[in-house]
Amino acid sequence: MGRFEEVKKLVMSLEGDFDKFYDKKNQAAGTRVRKGMQELKTMAQEIRSEVQNMKNSEGA
């Protein structure tokens, strides 16, 4: 469950920047949101690969 906690932590760390960007129109916060979402995308792909590898190794 460690990977799930990492995902939750990353998403929660972006909450303030989402608020600043969408509610207060802070452009710098938008840049941080985009960067954080890219990190989330990368993390999601790594997790997908790990799950697939674990699934394949158990089936073999």
C-alpha positions in Angstrom: 0.0 0.0 0.0 3.0 2.3 0.1 2.5 3.3 -3.6 -1.1 4.2 -2.9 0.0 6.5 0.0 2.5 8.2 -2.4 -0.2 8.9 -4.8 -2.5 10.3 -2.1 0.3 12.4 -0.7 1.1 13.9 -4.1 -2.6 14.7 -4.9 -3.1 16.3 -1.4 0.1 18.4 -1.8 -1.5 20.0 -5.0 -4.7 21.0 -3.3 -3.5 24.5 -2.4 -2.2 25.2 -5.8 -5.5 24.0 -7.4 -7.3 26.4 -5.2 -5.0 29.3 -6.0 -5.1 28.6 -9.8 -8.8 28.0 -10.2 -10.3 30.4 -7.6 -7.7 33.1 -7.5 -6.3 32.9 -11.1 -2.7 32.6 -9.9 -0.7 31.7 -12.9 2.4 30.4 -11.0 0.1 28.0 -9.1 -1.1 26.8 -12.5 2.5 26.0 -13.4 2.9 24.0 -10.2 -0.4 22.1 -10.9 0.9 21.1 -14.4 4.2 20.0 -12.9 2.4 18.0 -10.2 0.0 16.4 -12.7 3.0 15.3 -14.8 4.6 13.7 -11.8 1.3 12.0 -11.1 1.2 10.7 -14.7 4.7 9.3 -14.4 4.0 7.7 -11.0 0.8 6.1 -12.4 2.7 4.7 -15.4 5.3 3.2 -13.0 2.6 1.7 -10.8 0.9 0.2 -13.9 4.1 -1.4 -15.0 4.8 -2.8 -11.5 1.3 -4.3 -11.3 1.6 -5.8 -14.8 5.0 -7.3 -13.9 3.8 -8.8 -10.6 0.7 -10.2 -12.4 2.8 -11.8 -15.1 5.4 -13.2 -12.7 2.6 -14.9 -10.6 1.0 -16.4 -13.6 4.2 -17.9 -15.0 
